């Protein structure tokens, strides 16, 4: 894994420290990696939306039928399963300490 060093004003460093403690991250690196993963996902979603809009403008029309909806549902279920697997892998990739802190925070926040 590569190391990256950044300079931050004190106010941002304090903010990150609070986020790490209150959101159940094991350390600052886990927090930053999480932010970067979210940014990657957002960029990917934005690219997909751009491609979909371009396709709507230039693509040919397709008939909407019962078989179309069945195929669409099957494809959506497959994507959902893949996403759940990625989420599980990400969860298992976190340190046990951060998982415990996250669960403890949920327990403490419960009424």
N, CA, C and O of each residue as an XYZ file, in Angstrom:
444
protein
N       0.851     -1.172      0.000
C       0.000      0.000      0.000
C       0.896      1.235      0.000
O       1.924      1.268      0.678
N       0.503      2.235     -0.757
C       1.261      3.472     -0.877
C       0.877      4.441      0.231
O      -0.281      4.496      0.647
N       1.852      5.201      0.704
C       1.609      6.209      1.723
C       1.536      7.579      1.064
O       2.349      7.910      0.200
N       0.552      8.373      1.480
C       0.374      9.731      0.982
C       0.356     10.663      2.190
O      -0.329     10.402      3.179
N       1.110     11.741      2.099
C       1.152     12.723      3.179
C       0.450     13.988      2.703
O       0.704     14.465      1.596
N      -0.429     14.530      3.532
C      -1.127     15.769      3.178
C      -0.997     16.768      4.326
O      -0.816     16.388      5.483
N      -1.091     18.038      3.986
C      -1.077     19.106      4.987
C      -2.499     19.607      5.167
O      -3.212     19.854      4.195
N      -2.906     19.756      6.429
C      -4.254     20.221      6.745
C      -4.195     21.322      7.791
O      -3.306     21.330      8.642
N      -5.135     22.246      7.726
C      -5.232     23.200      8.834
C      -5.718     22.460     10.085
O      -6.331     21.397      9.998
N      -5.438     23.031     11.209
C      -5.799     22.399     12.494
C      -7.291     22.078     12.576
O      -7.674     21.036     13.108
N      -8.132     22.967     12.052
C      -9.580     22.747     12.142
C      -9.999     21.472     11.395
O     -10.866     20.737     11.869
N      -9.390     21.206     10.235
C      -9.722     19.982      9.496
C      -9.173     18.743     10.198
O      -9.826     17.700     10.221
N      -7.978     18.855     10.771
C      -7.419     17.720     11.509
C      -8.329     17.350     12.676
O      -8.589     16.172     12.919
N      -8.809     18.363     13.396
C      -9.715     18.103     14.516
C     -11.023     17.493     14.030
O     -11.563     16.588     14.668
N     -11.535     17.985     12.903
C     -12.762     17.432     12.329
C     -12.575     15.946     12.001
O     -13.429     15.122     12.327
N     -11.469     15.617     11.365
C     -11.198     14.224     11.003
C     -11.092     13.362     12.254
O     -11.636     12.258     12.292
N     -10.409     13.845     13.260
C     -10.289     13.084     14.514
C     -11.666     12.782     15.113
O     -11.920     11.667     15.570
N     -12.561     13.797     15.106
C     -13.922     13.578     15.629
C     -14.667     12.553     14.778
O     -15.354     11.681     15.310
N     -14.531     12.657     13.461
C     -15.201     11.706     12.561
C     -14.716     10.286     12.824
O     -15.518      9.355     12.883
N     -13.422     10.122     12.980
C     -12.854      8.791     13.248
C     -13.438      8.227     14.539
O     -13.831      7.061     14.590
N     -13.495      9.041     15.567
C     -13.993      8.573     16.863
C     -15.494      8.313     16.853
O     -15.951      7.324     17.426
N     -16.264      9.182     16.213
C     -17.723      9.061     16.302
C     -18.325      8.144     15.238
O     -19.442      7.658     15.413
N     -17.615      7.899     14.149
C     -18.165      7.078     13.062
C     -17.644      5.644     13.077
O     -18.000      4.848     12.209
N     -16.803      5.308     14.058
C     -16.363      3.921     14.207
C     -15.193      3.510     13.339
O     -14.958      2.314     13.162
N     -14.463      4.443     12.802
C     -13.270      4.092     12.026
C     -12.137      3.752     12.982
O     -12.057      4.309     14.077
N     -11.268      2.847     12.576
C     -10.149      2.453     13.418
C      -9.052      3.502     13.452
O      -8.349      3.642     14.452
N      -8.905      4.241     12.354
C      -7.876      5.269     12.279
C      -8.182      6.223     11.129
O      -9.153      6.037     10.396
N      -7.351      7.235     10.982
C      -7.557      8.256      9.963
C      -7.480      7.646      8.563
O      -8.238      8.037      7.675
N      -6.578      6.700      8.364
C      -6.432      6.078      7.040
C      -7.725      5.396      6.604
O      -8.127      5.522      5.447
N      -8.374      4.683      7.502
C      -9.645      4.033      7.166
C     -10.694      5.070      6.778
O     -11.459      4.864      5.836
N     -10.727      6.173      7.498
C     -11.676      7.245      7.213
C     -11.437      7.824      5.820
O     -12.381      7.978      5.044
N     -10.203      8.140      5.503
C      -9.875      8.729      4.207
C     -10.152      7.735      3.090
O     -10.688      8.118      2.050
N      -9.802      6.475      3.279
C     -10.107      5.463      2.257
C     -11.609      5.377      2.014
O     -12.045      5.231      0.872
N     -12.399      5.464      3.075
C     -13.855      5.456      2.920
C     -14.347      6.636      2.103
O     -15.211      6.483      1.240
N     -13.795      7.820      2.374
C     -14.167      9.009      1.595
C     -13.798      8.838      0.126
O     -14.564      9.209     -0.764
N     -12.628      8.278     -0.116
C     -12.190      8.082     -1.503
C     -13.066      7.060     -2.220
O     -13.379      7.234     -3.398
N     -13.462      6.004     -1.529
C     -14.367      5.017     -2.144
C     -15.707      5.657     -2.500
O     -16.266      5.398     -3.566
N     -16.214      6.490     -1.601
C     -17.473      7.195     -1.885
C     -17.320      8.109     -3.094
O     -18.217      8.183     -3.933
N     -16.187      8.808     -3.189
C     -15.941      9.699     -4.336
C     -15.841      8.895     -5.626
O     -16.342      9.325     -6.665
N     -15.198      7.729     -5.568
C     -15.110      6.864     -6.749
C     -16.493      6.416     -7.189
O     -16.812      6.448     -8.377
N     -17.310      5.999     -6.238
C     -18.663      5.538     -6.564
C     -19.487      6.670     -7.166
O     -20.233      6.460     -8.123
N     -19.353      7.872     -6.603
C     -20.085      9.024     -7.123
C     -19.646      9.346     -8.549
O     -20.482      9.634     -9.405
N     -18.342      9.299     -8.809
C     -17.830      9.569    -10.149
C     -18.317      8.510    -11.132
O     -18.663      8.822    -12.272
N     -18.341      7.272    -10.688
C     -18.822      6.184    -11.532
C     -20.307      6.361    -11.855
O     -20.726      6.179    -12.998
N     -21.089      6.713    -10.849
C     -22.520      6.950    -11.062
C     -22.748      8.113    -12.026
O     -23.634      8.062    -12.879
N     -21.938      9.158    -11.881
C     -22.061     10.321    -12.750
C     -21.736      9.952    -14.193
O     -22.416     10.388    -15.121
N     -20.696      9.149    -14.374
C     -20.322      8.707    -15.724
C     -21.431      7.858    -16.324
O     -21.775      8.020    -17.495
N     -21.994      6.950    -15.527
C     -23.086      6.108    -16.007
C     -24.283      6.958    -16.415
O     -24.898      6.709    -17.452
N     -24.616      7.961    -15.602
C     -25.736      8.830    -15.930
C     -25.491      9.571    -17.253
O     -26.393      9.706    -18.079
N     -24.257     10.047    -17.433
C     -23.906     10.732    -18.684
C     -24.071      9.799    -19.875
O     -24.616     10.191    -20.907
N     -23.599      8.566    -19.732
C     -23.726      7.592    -20.822
C     -25.186      7.251    -21.100
O     -25.588      7.112    -22.255
N     -25.977      7.117    -20.042
C     -27.391      6.808    -20.220
C     -28.117      7.941    -20.942
O     -28.920      7.699    -21.843
N     -27.830      9.165    -20.545
C     -28.454     10.313    -21.207
C     -28.028     10.404    -22.670
O     -28.850     10.701    -23.536
N     -26.761     10.153    -22.949
C     -26.292     10.161    -24.334
C     -26.987      9.055    -25.128
O     -27.360      9.257    -26.284
N     -27.158      7.898    -24.513
C     -27.847      6.793    -25.173
C     -29.290      7.114    -25.480
O     -29.814      6.739    -26.529
N     -29.944      7.824    -24.537
C     -31.332      8.218    -24.777
C     -31.444      9.177    -25.960
O     -32.415      9.138    -26.715
N     -30.448     10.027    -26.107
C     -30.484     11.009    -27.194
C     -30.160     10.388    -28.549
O     -30.698     10.817    -29.570
N     -29.295      9.393    -28.566
C     -28.832      8.854    -29.847
C     -29.269      7.418    -30.116
O     -29.179      6.941    -31.247
N     -29.739      6.735    -29.087
C     -30.063      5.319    -29.243
C     -31.377      5.082    -29.968
O     -32.205      5.977    -30.134
N     -31.526      3.848    -30.386
C     -32.769      3.480    -31.060
C     -33.795      3.074    -30.012
O     -33.436      2.639    -28.917
N     -35.035      3.213    -30.340
C     -36.111      2.802    -29.442
C     -36.213      1.282    -29.433
O     -35.956      0.618    -30.438
N     -36.592      0.749    -28.278
C     -36.834     -0.692    -28.187
C     -38.256     -0.896    -27.684
O     -38.772     -0.096    -26.903
N     -38.875     -1.967    -28.139
C     -40.235     -2.223    -27.659
C     -40.212     -2.681    -26.194
O     -39.354     -3.469    -25.795
N     -41.144     -2.188    -25.420
C     -41.261     -2.584    -24.020
C     -42.332     -3.671    -23.940
O     -43.501     -3.455    -24.259
N     -41.886     -4.840    -23.503
C     -42.791     -5.986    -23.429
C     -42.597     -6.683    -22.086
O     -41.740     -6.296    -21.292
N     -43.392     -7.700    -21.844
C     -43.253     -8.473    -20.601
C     -41.870     -9.107    -20.520
O     -41.268     -9.133    -19.446
N     -41.357     -9.618    -21.637
C     -40.025    -10.240    -21.610
C     -38.941     -9.197    -21.314
O     -37.958     -9.502    -20.639
N     -39.115     -7.984    -21.812
C     -38.159     -6.914    -21.503
C     -38.093     -6.699    -19.994
O     -37.004     -6.634    -19.424
N     -39.255     -6.589    -19.343
C     -39.280     -6.355    -17.903
C     -38.688     -7.530    -17.133
O     -37.991     -7.327    -16.139
N     -38.958     -8.766    -17.581
C     -38.376     -9.942    -16.917
C     -36.848     -9.895    -17.003
O     -36.157    -10.112    -16.008
N     -36.334     -9.614    -18.191
C     -34.883     -9.554    -18.378
C     -34.272     -8.420    -17.547
O     -33.190     -8.569    -16.979
N     -34.962     -7.311    -17.485
C     -34.475     -6.180    -16.698
C     -34.416     -6.544    -15.213
O     -33.449     -6.206    -14.531
N     -35.442     -7.231    -14.710
C     -35.457     -7.638    -13.304
C     -34.324     -8.611    -13.001
O     -33.679     -8.507    -11.957
N     -34.077     -9.549    -13.901
C     -32.994    -10.518    -13.703
C     -31.650     -9.788    -13.642
O     -30.828    -10.059    -12.766
N     -31.434     -8.867    -14.572
C     -30.185     -8.107    -14.589
C     -30.034     -7.268    -13.323
O     -28.940     -7.177    -12.766
N     -31.121     -6.657    -12.868
C     -31.072     -5.836    -11.650
C     -30.755     -6.693    -10.431
O     -29.978     -6.278     -9.571
N     -31.342     -7.872    -10.346
C     -31.056     -8.765     -9.209
C     -29.585     -9.167     -9.200
O     -28.961     -9.203     -8.139
N     -29.025     -9.470    -10.372
C     -27.614     -9.849    -10.445
C     -26.723     -8.706     -9.967
O     -25.760     -8.925     -9.233
N     -27.050     -7.489    -10.388
C     -26.257     -6.327     -9.957
C     -26.364     -6.129     -8.449
O     -25.378     -5.802     -7.788
N     -27.567     -6.327     -7.909
C     -27.769     -6.166     -6.476
C     -26.952     -7.190     -5.696
O     -26.340     -6.854     -4.682
N     -26.939     -8.421     -6.157
C     -26.160     -9.473     -5.486
C     -24.679     -9.102     -5.506
O     -24.000     -9.234     -4.488
N     -24.168     -8.642     -6.649
C     -22.760     -8.244     -6.732
C     -22.461     -7.106     -5.760
O     -21.415     -7.097     -5.111
N     -23.380     -6.153     -5.662
C     -23.179     -5.018     -4.770
C     -23.156     -5.487     -3.319
O     -22.333     -5.020     -2.532
N     -24.050     -6.402     -2.960
C     -24.076     -6.922     -1.594
C     -22.770     -7.632     -1.272
O     -22.260     -7.511     -0.158
N     -22.224     -8.371     -2.230
C     -20.956     -9.064     -2.017
C     -19.843     -8.056     -1.783
O     -19.007     -8.249     -0.900
N     -19.824     -6.961     -2.582
C     -18.800     -5.924     -2.393
C     -18.932     -5.286     -1.016
O     -17.928     -5.012     -0.359
N     -20.156     -5.049     -0.581
C     -20.376     -4.436      0.733
C     -19.879     -5.377      1.827
O     -19.229     -4.942      2.777
N     -20.188     -6.667      1.690
C     -19.721     -7.628      2.697
C     -18.201     -7.676      2.732
O     -17.606     -7.709      3.809
N     -17.564     -7.681      1.553
C     -16.102     -7.717      1.507
C     -15.515     -6.469      2.139
O     -14.526     -6.549      2.867
N     -16.117     -5.307      1.868
C     -15.622     -4.060      2.454
C     -15.752     -4.121      3.971
O     -14.850     -3.700      4.695
N     -16.891     -4.653      4.454
C     -17.115     -4.751      5.902
C     -16.071     -5.662      6.531
O     -15.517     -5.335      7.581
N     -15.796     -6.799      5.905
C     -14.836     -7.742      6.461
C     -13.413     -7.228      6.343
O     -12.524     -7.692      7.057
N     -13.187     -6.277      5.450
C     -11.859     -5.707      5.293
C     -11.511     -4.702      6.379
O     -10.338     -4.378      6.566
N     -12.500     -4.211      7.090
C     -12.241     -3.266      8.164
C     -11.642     -3.991      9.357
O     -11.800     -5.202      9.508
N     -10.963     -3.249     10.187
C     -10.399     -3.849     11.382
C     -11.520     -4.249     12.341
O     -12.591     -3.642     12.355
N     -11.261     -5.255     13.118
C     -12.252     -5.684     14.112
C     -12.556     -4.557     15.090
O     -13.686     -4.410     15.554
N     -11.538     -3.767     15.395
C     -11.737     -2.653     16.329
C     -12.757     -1.663     15.764
O     -13.661     -1.226     16.476
N     -12.610     -1.309     14.479
C     -13.527     -0.325     13.902
C     -14.942     -0.897     13.800
O     -15.919     -0.169     13.975
N     -15.055     -2.205     13.516
C     -16.382     -2.821     13.476
C     -17.024     -2.771     14.857
O     -18.209     -2.460     14.983
N     -16.247     -3.076     15.889
C     -16.779     -3.034     17.249
C     -17.214     -1.617     17.608
O     -18.287     -1.418     18.177
N     -16.373     -0.628     17.273
C     -16.709      0.760     17.575
C     -17.978      1.184     16.847
O     -18.812      1.896     17.406
N     -18.123      0.747     15.605
C     -19.321      1.079     14.843
C     -20.558      0.480     15.514
O     -21.562      1.166     15.703
N     -20.479     -0.792     15.869
C     -21.615     -1.451     16.499
C     -21.909     -0.830     17.867
O     -23.071     -0.674     18.244
N     -20.857     -0.480     18.605
C     -21.053      0.149     19.914
C     -21.752      1.496     19.751
O     -22.611      1.856     20.556
N     -21.376      2.249     18.691
C     -22.007      3.535     18.440
C     -23.491      3.369     18.123
O     -24.315      4.175     18.556
N     -23.832      2.321     17.366
C     -25.236      2.054     17.077
C     -26.007      1.711     18.338
O     -27.141      2.152     18.528
N     -25.380      0.918     19.196
C     -26.010      0.515     20.440
C     -26.238      1.739     21.346
O     -27.300      1.892     21.949
N     -25.214      2.603     21.424
C     -25.299      3.790     22.276
C     -26.343      4.775     21.749
O     -26.977      5.488     22.527
N     -26.519      4.812     20.423
C     -27.456      5.759     19.823
C     -28.910      5.276     19.907
O     -29.845      6.055     19.726
N     -29.079      3.995     20.181
C     -30.445      3.436     20.238
C     -31.195      4.031     21.432
O     -30.608      4.264     22.489
N     -32.518      4.277     21.252
C     -33.295      4.875     22.356
C     -33.482      3.917     23.512
O     -34.110      4.269     24.511
